[in-house]
Amino acid sequence: MSTPTTLGSVGLRFVFFDGSDPLTDPNYVNRAADAATRCPTADQFSDPAGHQKCLENLPALTSPAWNANGLSLSMATSGAFANGSLRDRSWADSAVWLTGSIGFLDTMQLSGALEYLRSSETSKNVVAGSARFKYGGNSLRGYVEATLASDDPHDVENRKGRLMIGLDVKVTKGTWLNASVGGDYDFSGSPFGVFSLASLKYAFAGTPGISTD
């Protein structure tokens, strides 16, 4: 009978820049500046509704471009705890990865990731890289993705990869349906493994606004 094991992990993420963050979007920053200049505080208006009306007359807020540029560095480590005990702990693996994206026009985005993983179970250093090309708009996007990983880049038979095509469909505001199909392959002559995936992503978010109080 195997010993029950609890897995735990901790990580850090450093964001160098993120164009999809509304707080760094020029439209949001400019509107906030206008609000502070033209509609300073509610107590400066004789009419209680005047401040709100002033804000409503400012240019409307728009969401950042879906294909905004970004760059971040992440790292994480995980451990295993036999029987859920902190005393019976052992290191499992650690990883660091760099991700970035570049947008073209209003319809395209090229993104990529480079990852280094050290596993205690196999005592191997795994290096992986992936690239994704996405095309579409605010409600429908299709993409093609390729991944290559190896614990010994000089050994062809140790290389493994994945090819995938997918579709993101906006169902309602804040809700997206993702469907993809692809295959896993290696360079040792093994059969090509085919898979299909589907997921539903939902975001909780309120109406964007600006307060100068």
C-alpha positions as protocol buffer text, in pm:
chain_id: "A"
residue {
  index: 1
  type: MET
  ca { x: 0 y: 0 z: 0 }
}
residue {
  index: 2
  type: SER
  ca { x: 145 y: 332 z: -105 }
}
residue {
  index: 3
  type: THR
  ca { x: 194 y: 619 z: 140 }
}
residue {
  index: 4
  type: PRO
  ca { x: -50 y: 912 z: 99 }
}
residue {
  index: 5
  type: THR
  ca { x: 143 y: 1218 z: -14 }
}
residue {
  index: 6
  type: THR
  ca { x: 52 y: 1586 z: -9 }
}
residue {
  index: 7
  type: LEU
  ca { x: 209 y: 1814 z: -267 }
}
residue {
  index: 8
  type: GLY
  ca { x: 272 y: 2184 z: -207 }
}
residue {
  index: 9
  type: SER
  ca { x: 440 y: 2458 z: -405 }
}
residue {
  index: 10
  type: VAL
  ca { x: 533 y: 2824 z: -382 }
}
residue {
  index: 11
  type: GLY
  ca { x: 634 y: 3066 z: -654 }
}
residue {
  index: 12
  type: LEU
  ca { x: 711 y: 3423 z: -754 }
}
residue {
  index: 13
  type: ARG
  ca { x: 630 y: 3620 z: -1068 }
}
residue {
  index: 14
  type: PHE
  ca { x: 806 y: 3936 z: -1181 }
}
residue {
  index: 15
  type: VAL
  ca { x: 621 y: 4141 z: -1442 }
}
residue {
  index: 16
  type: PHE
  ca { x: 850 y: 4368 z: -1642 }
}
residue {
  index: 17
  type: PHE
  ca { x: 563 y: 4515 z: -1843 }
}
residue {
  index: 18
  type: ASP
  ca { x: 205 y: 4415 z: -1921 }
}
residue {
  index: 19
  type: GLY
  ca { x: 8 y: 4604 z: -2184 }
}
residue {
  index: 20
  type: SER
  ca { x: -312 y: 4421 z: -2089 }
}
residue {
  index: 21
  type: ASP
  ca { x: -310 y: 4585 z: -1743 }
}
residue {
  index: 22
  type: PRO
  ca { x: -565 y: 4872 z: -1746 }
}
residue {
  index: 23
  type: LEU
  ca { x: -349 y: 5074 z: -1503 }
}
residue {
  index: 24
  type: THR
  ca { x: -74 y: 5096 z: -1767 }
}
residue {
  index: 25
  type: ASP
  ca { x: -311 y: 5159 z: -2058 }
}
residue {
  index: 26
  type: PRO
  ca { x: -280 y: 5518 z: -2200 }
}
residue {
  index: 27
  type: ASN
  ca { x: -659 y: 5550 z: -2235 }
}
residue {
  index: 28
  type: TYR
  ca { x: -711 y: 5474 z: -1866 }
}
residue {
  index: 29
  type: VAL
  ca { x: -422 y: 5694 z: -1750 }
}
residue {
  index: 30
  type: ASN
  ca { x: -539 y: 5991 z: -1961 }
}
residue {
  index: 31
  type: ARG
  ca { x: -897 y: 5956 z: -1840 }
}
residue {
  index: 32
  type: ALA
  ca { x: -779 y: 5944 z: -1479 }
}
residue {
  index: 33
  type: ALA
  ca { x: -582 y: 6264 z: -1537 }
}
residue {
  index: 34
  type: ASP
  ca { x: -888 y: 6431 z: -1693 }
}
residue {
  index: 35
  type: ALA
  ca { x: -1102 y: 6323 z: -1399 }
}
residue {
  index: 36
  type: ALA
  ca { x: -855 y: 6471 z: -1149 }
}
residue {
  index: 37
  type: THR
  ca { x: -837 y: 6800 z: -1343 }
}
residue {
  index: 38
  type: ARG
  ca { x: -1195 y: 6853 z: -1459 }
}
residue {
  index: 39
  type: CYS
  ca { x: -1386 y: 6674 z: -1184 }
}
residue {
  index: 40
  type: PRO
  ca { x: -1160 y: 6701 z: -875 }
}
residue {
  index: 41
  type: THR
  ca { x: -1385 y: 6608 z: -580 }
}
residue {
  index: 42
  type: ALA
  ca { x: -1757 y: 6581 z: -512 }
}
residue {
  index: 43
  type: ASP
  ca { x: -1756 y: 6855 z: -245 }
}
residue {
  index: 44
  type: GLN
  ca { x: -1654 y: 7115 z: -506 }
}
residue {
  index: 45
  type: PHE
  ca { x: -1988 y: 7082 z: -683 }
}
residue {
  index: 46
  type: SER
  ca { x: -2295 y: 7265 z: -554 }
}
residue {
  index: 47
  type: ASP
  ca { x: -2519 y: 7000 z: -706 }
}
residue {
  index: 48
  type: PRO
  ca { x: -2463 y: 6657 z: -538 }
}
residue {
  index: 49
  type: ALA
  ca { x: -2511 y: 6490 z: -875 }
}
residue {
  index: 50
  type: GLY
  ca { x: -2278 y: 6731 z: -1051 }
}
residue {
  index: 51
  type: HIS
  ca { x: -1963 y: 6533 z: -979 }
}
residue {
  index: 52
  type: GLN
  ca { x: -2110 y: 6211 z: -1113 }
}
residue {
  index: 53
  type: LYS
  ca { x: -2241 y: 6390 z: -1422 }
}
residue {
  index: 54
  type: CYS
  ca { x: -1896 y: 6540 z: -1480 }
}
residue {
  index: 55
  type: LEU
  ca { x: -1739 y: 6194 z: -1470 }
}
residue {
  index: 56
  type: GLU
  ca { x: -2001 y: 6057 z: -1709 }
}
residue {
  index: 57
  type: ASN
  ca { x: -1916 y: 6327 z: -1963 }
}
residue {
  index: 58
  type: LEU
  ca { x: -1551 y: 6220 z: -1976 }
}
residue {
  index: 59
  type: PRO
  ca { x: -1435 y: 5999 z: -2267 }
}
residue {
  index: 60
  type: ALA
  ca { x: -1553 y: 5641 z: -2220 }
}
residue {
  index: 61
  type: LEU
  ca { x: -1313 y: 5383 z: -2085 }
}
residue {
  index: 62
  type: THR
  ca { x: -1204 y: 5113 z: -2327 }
}
residue {
  index: 63
  type: SER
  ca { x: -1039 y: 4780 z: -2255 }
}
residue {
  index: 64
  type: PRO
  ca { x: -670 y: 4736 z: -2343 }
}
residue {
  index: 65
  type: ALA
  ca { x: -596 y: 4556 z: -2668 }
}
residue {
  index: 66
  type: TRP
  ca { x: -636 y: 4180 z: -2636 }
}
residue {
  index: 67
  type: ASN
  ca { x: -302 y: 4129 z: -2813 }
}
residue {
  index: 68
  type: ALA
  ca { x: -103 y: 4367 z: -2592 }
}
residue {
  index: 69
  type: ASN
  ca { x: 272 y: 4322 z: -2543 }
}
residue {
  index: 70
  type: GLY
  ca { x: 404 y: 4169 z: -2221 }
}
residue {
  index: 71
  type: LEU
  ca { x: 712 y: 4018 z: -2057 }
}
residue {
  index: 72
  type: SER
  ca { x: 744 y: 3834 z: -1724 }
}
residue {
  index: 73
  type: LEU
  ca { x: 977 y: 3602 z: -1534 }
}
residue {
  index: 74
  type: SER
  ca { x: 840 y: 3332 z: -1302 }
}
residue {
  index: 75
  type: MET
  ca { x: 991 y: 3077 z: -1068 }
}
residue {
  index: 76
  type: ALA
  ca { x: 847 y: 2807 z: -845 }
}
residue {
  index: 77
  type: THR
  ca { x: 950 y: 2512 z: -631 }
}
residue {
  index: 78
  type: SER
  ca { x: 743 y: 2224 z: -499 }
}
residue {
  index: 79
  type: GLY
  ca { x: 772 y: 1965 z: -228 }
}
residue {
  index: 80
  type: ALA
  ca { x: 614 y: 1635 z: -124 }
}
residue {
  index: 81
  type: PHE
  ca { x: 491 y: 1564 z: 230 }
}
residue {
  index: 82
  type: ALA
  ca { x: 442 y: 1198 z: 319 }
}
residue {
  index: 83
  type: ASN
  ca { x: 120 y: 1145 z: 518 }
}
residue {
  index: 84
  type: GLY
  ca { x: 75 y: 1522 z: 507 }
}
residue {
  index: 85
  type: SER
  ca { x: 347 y: 1568 z: 771 }
}
residue {
  index: 86
  type: LEU
  ca { x: 586 y: 1863 z: 756 }
}
residue {
  index: 87
  type: ARG
  ca { x: 855 y: 1644 z: 913 }
}
residue {
  index: 88
  type: ASP
  ca { x: 840 y: 1392 z: 626 }
}
residue {
  index: 89
  type: ARG
  ca { x: 907 y: 1643 z: 354 }
}
residue {
  index: 90
  type: SER
  ca { x: 1115 y: 1609 z: 42 }
}
residue {
  index: 91
  type: TRP
  ca { x: 1191 y: 1839 z: -249 }
}
residue {
  index: 92
  type: ALA
  ca { x: 1011 y: 1751 z: -573 }
}
residue {
  index: 93
  type: ASP
  ca { x: 1116 y: 1996 z: -841 }
}
residue {
  index: 94
  type: SER
  ca { x: 1196 y: 2359 z: -921 }
}
residue {
  index: 95
  type: ALA
  ca { x: 1139 y: 2560 z: -1236 }
}
residue {
  index: 96
  type: VAL
  ca { x: 1199 y: 2904 z: -1384 }
}
residue {
  index: 97
  type: TRP
  ca { x: 1040 y: 3033 z: -1701 }
}
residue {
  index: 98
  type: LEU
  ca { x: 1035 y: 3348 z: -1914 }
}
residue {
  index: 99
  type: THR
  ca { x: 721 y: 3440 z: -2108 }
}
residue {
  index: 100
  type: GLY
  ca { x: 653 y: 3722 z: -2350 }
}
residue {
  index: 101
  type: SER
  ca { x: 412 y: 3837 z: -2619 }
}
residue {
  index: 102
  type: ILE
  ca { x: 412 y: 4085 z: -2907 }
}
residue {
  index: 103
  type: GLY
  ca { x: 99 y: 4216 z: -3077 }
}
residue {
  index: 104
  type: PHE
  ca { x: 65 y: 4304 z: -3445 }
}
residue {
  index: 105
  type: LEU
  ca { x: -206 y: 4538 z: -3575 }
}
residue {
  index: 106
  type: ASP
  ca { x: -536 y: 4460 z: -3401 }
}
residue {
  index: 107
  type: THR
  ca { x: -566 y: 4095 z: -3504 }
}
residue {
  index: 108
  type: MET
  ca { x: -243 y: 3905 z: -3433 }
}
residue {
  index: 109
  type: GLN
  ca { x: -23 y: 3809 z: -3141 }
}
residue {
  index: 110
  type: LEU
  ca { x: 297 y: 3607 z: -3120 }
}
residue {
  index: 111
  type: SER
  ca { x: 386 y: 3471 z: -2776 }
}
residue {
  index: 112
  type: GLY
  ca { x: 652 y: 3239 z: -2645 }
}
residue {
  index: 113
  type: ALA
  ca { x: 793 y: 3079 z: -2332 }
}
residue {
  index: 114
  type: LEU
  ca { x: 1127 y: 2931 z: -2230 }
}
residue {
  index: 115
  type: GLU
  ca { x: 1139 y: 2702 z: -1924 }
}
residue {
  index: 116
  type: TYR
  ca { x: 1407 y: 2525 z: -1721 }
}
residue {
  index: 117
  type: LEU
  ca { x: 1297 y: 2246 z: -1483 }
}
residue {
  index: 118
  type: ARG
  ca { x: 1504 y: 2045 z: -1235 }
}
residue {
  index: 119
  type: SER
  ca { x: 1330 y: 1729 z: -1109 }
}
residue {
  index: 120
  type: SER
  ca { x: 1438 y: 1531 z: -805 }
}
residue {
  index: 121
  type: GLU
  ca { x: 1255 y: 1218 z: -918 }
}
residue {
  index: 122
  type: THR
  ca { x: 1454 y: 1182 z: -1240 }
}
residue {
  index: 123
  type: SER
  ca { x: 1755 y: 1396 z: -1141 }
}
residue {
  index: 124
  type: LYS
  ca { x: 1735 y: 1555 z: -1483 }
}
residue {
  index: 125
  type: ASN
  ca { x: 1745 y: 1909 z: -1615 }
}
residue {
  index: 126
  type: VAL
  ca { x: 1462 y: 1964 z: -1861 }
}
residue {
  index: 127
  type: VAL
  ca { x: 1460 y: 2257 z: -2100 }
}
residue {
  index: 128
  type: ALA
  ca { x: 1140 y: 2343 z: -2287 }
}
residue {
  index: 129
  type: GLY
  ca { x: 1037 y: 2612 z: -2533 }
}
residue {
  index: 130
  type: SER
  ca { x: 704 y: 2696 z: -2690 }
}
residue {
  index: 131
  type: ALA
  ca { x: 563 y: 2944 z: -2939 }
}
residue {
  index: 132
  type: ARG
  ca { x: 203 y: 3041 z: -3013 }
}
residue {
  index: 133
  type: PHE
  ca { x: 57 y: 3243 z: -3297 }
}
residue {
  index: 134
  type: LYS
  ca { x: -292 y: 3377 z: -3232 }
}
residue {
  index: 135
  type: TYR
  ca { x: -525 y: 3550 z: -3478 }
}
residue {
  index: 136
  type: GLY
  ca { x: -867 y: 3701 z: -3420 }
}
residue {
  index: 137
  type: GLY
  ca { x: -1059 y: 3974 z: -3244 }
}
residue {
  index: 138
  type: ASN
  ca { x: -1236 y: 4055 z: -2920 }
}
residue {
  index: 139
  type: SER
  ca { x: -1484 y: 3766 z: -2946 }
}
residue {
  index: 140
  type: LEU
  ca { x: -1322 y: 3491 z: -3154 }
}
residue {
  index: 141
  type: ARG
  ca { x: -955 y: 3386 z: -3173 }
}
residue {
  index: 142
  type: GLY
  ca { x: -778 y: 3093 z: -3326 }
}
residue {
  index: 143
  type: TYR
  ca { x: -424 y: 2983 z: -3254 }
}
residue {
  index: 144
  type: VAL
  ca { x: -145 y: 2742 z: -3346 }
}
residue {
  index: 145
  type: GLU
  ca { x: 106 y: 2630 z: -3082 }
}
residue {
  index: 146
  type: ALA
  ca { x: 427 y: 2426 z: -3092 }
}
residue {
  index: 147
  type: THR
  ca { x: 632 y: 2298 z: -2795 }
}
residue {
  index: 148
  type: LEU
  ca { x: 967 y: 2121 z: -2775 }
}
residue {
  index: 149
  type: ALA
  ca { x: 1124 y: 1976 z: -2456 }
}
residue {
  index: 150
  type: SER
  ca { x: 1433 y: 1769 z: -2379 }
}
residue {
  index: 151
  type: ASP
  ca { x: 1652 y: 1667 z: -2087 }
}
residue {
  index: 152
  type: ASP
  ca { x: 1945 y: 1639 z: -2329 }
}
residue {
  index: 153
  type: PRO
  ca { x: 1925 y: 1870 z: -2632 }
}
residue {
  index: 154
  type: HIS
  ca { x: 2212 y: 1681 z: -2797 }
}
residue {
  index: 155
  type: ASP
  ca { x: 2027 y: 1348 z: -2784 }
}
residue {
  index: 156
  type: VAL
  ca { x: 1763 y: 1339 z: -3058 }
}
residue {
  index: 157
  type: GLU
  ca { x: 1573 y: 1048 z: -2902 }
}
residue {
  index: 158
  type: ASN
  ca { x: 1521 y: 1242 z: -2579 }
}
residue {
  index: 159
  type: ARG
  ca { x: 1339 y: 1527 z: -2751 }
}
residue {
  index: 160
  type: LYS
  ca { x: 964 y: 1545 z: -2713 }
}
residue {
  index: 161
  type: GLY
  ca { x: 719 y: 1787 z: -2867 }
}
residue {
  index: 162
  type: ARG
  ca { x: 358 y: 1892 z: -2903 }
}
residue {
  index: 163
  type: LEU
  ca { x: 161 y: 2050 z: -3184 }
}
residue {
  index: 164
  type: MET
  ca { x: -180 y: 2201 z: -3115 }
}
residue {
  index: 165
  type: ILE
  ca { x: -446 y: 2414 z: -3278 }
}
residue {
  index: 166
  type: GLY
  ca { x: -723 y: 2579 z: -3079 }
}
residue {
  index: 167
  type: LEU
  ca { x: -1010 y: 2823 z: -3069 }
}
residue {
  index: 168
  type: ASP
  ca { x: -1118 y: 3076 z: -2805 }
}
residue {
  index: 169
  type: VAL
  ca { x: -1485 y: 3179 z: -2822 }
}
residue {
  index: 170
  type: LYS
  ca { x: -1637 y: 3456 z: -2610 }
}
residue {
  index: 171
  type: VAL
  ca { x: -1965 y: 3323 z: -2471 }
}
residue {
  index: 172
  type: THR
  ca { x: -2068 y: 3621 z: -2257 }
}
residue {
  index: 173
  type: LYS
  ca { x: -1885 y: 3911 z: -2093 }
}
residue {
  index: 174
  type: GLY
  ca { x: -1599 y: 3760 z: -1894 }
}
residue {
  index: 175
  type: THR
  ca { x: -1673 y: 3403 z: -2009 }
}
residue {
  index: 176
  type: TRP
  ca { x: -1464 y: 3221 z: -2268 }
}
residue {
  index: 177
  type: LEU
  ca { x: -1484 y: 2871 z: -2412 }
}
residue {
  index: 178
  type: ASN
  ca { x: -1159 y: 2712 z: -2528 }
}
residue {
  index: 179
  type: ALA
  ca { x: -1134 y: 2403 z: -2746 }
}
residue {
  index: 180
  type: SER
  ca { x: -815 y: 2254 z: -2886 }
}
residue {
  index: 181
  type: VAL
  ca { x: -683 y: 1943 z: -3057 }
}
residue {
  index: 182
  type: GLY
  ca { x: -328 y: 1828 z: -3106 }
}
residue {
  index: 183
  type: GLY
  ca { x: -71 y: 1557 z: -3069 }
}
residue {
  index: 184
  type: ASP
  ca { x: 235 y: 1461 z: -2865 }
}
residue {
  index: 185
  type: TYR
  ca { x: 535 y: 1318 z: -3045 }
}
residue {
  index: 186
  type: ASP
  ca { x: 896 y: 1220 z: -2990 }
}
residue {
  index: 187
  type: PHE
  ca { x: 1189 y: 1137 z: -3215 }
}
residue {
  index: 188
  type: SER
  ca { x: 1223 y: 770 z: -3123 }
}
residue {
  index: 189
  type: GLY
  ca { x: 962 y: 638 z: -3366 }
}
residue {
  index: 190
  type: SER
  ca { x: 681 y: 602 z: -3108 }
}
residue {
  index: 191
  type: PRO
  ca { x: 320 y: 645 z: -3227 }
}
residue {
  index: 192
  type: PHE
  ca { x: 187 y: 1000 z: -3244 }
}
residue {
  index: 193
  type: GLY
  ca { x: -46 y: 1056 z: -2944 }
}
residue {
  index: 194
  type: VAL
  ca { x: -358 y: 1259 z: -3030 }
}
residue {
  index: 195
  type: PHE
  ca { x: -558 y: 1454 z: -2770 }
}
residue {
  index: 196
  type: SER
  ca { x: -844 y: 1704 z: -2745 }
}
residue {
  index: 197
  type: LEU
  ca { x: -906 y: 1956 z: -2467 }
}
residue {
  index: 198
  type: ALA
  ca { x: -1188 y: 2190 z: -2369 }
}
residue {
  index: 199
  type: SER
  ca { x: -1220 y: 2444 z: -2089 }
}
residue {
  index: 200
  type: LEU
  ca { x: -1446 y: 2724 z: -1973 }
}
residue {
  index: 201
  type: LYS
  ca { x: -1288 y: 3040 z: -1827 }
}
residue {
  index: 202
  type: TYR
  ca { x: -1493 y: 3283 z: -1621 }
}
residue {
  index: 203
  type: ALA
  ca { x: -1375 y: 3614 z: -1475 }
}
residue {
  index: 204
  type: PHE
  ca { x: -1536 y: 3806 z: -1189 }
}
residue {
  index: 205
  type: ALA
  ca { x: -1501 y: 4178 z: -1259 }
}
residue {
  index: 206
  type: GLY
  ca { x: -1696 y: 4490 z: -1184 }
}
residue {
  index: 207
  type: THR
  ca { x: -1765 y: 4786 z: -1410 }
}
residue {
  index: 208
  type: PRO
  ca { x: -1443 y: 4991 z: -1459 }
}
residue {
  index: 209
  type: GLY
  ca { x: -1455 y: 5337 z: -1312 }
}
residue {
  index: 210
  type: ILE
  ca { x: -1247 y: 5622 z: -1172 }
}
residue {
  index: 211
  type: SER
  ca { x: -1278 y: 5784 z: -832 }
}
residue {
  index: 212
  type: THR
  ca { x: -1093 y: 6100 z: -733 }
}
residue {
  index: 213
  type: ASP
  ca { x: -1216 y: 6110 z: -372 }
}
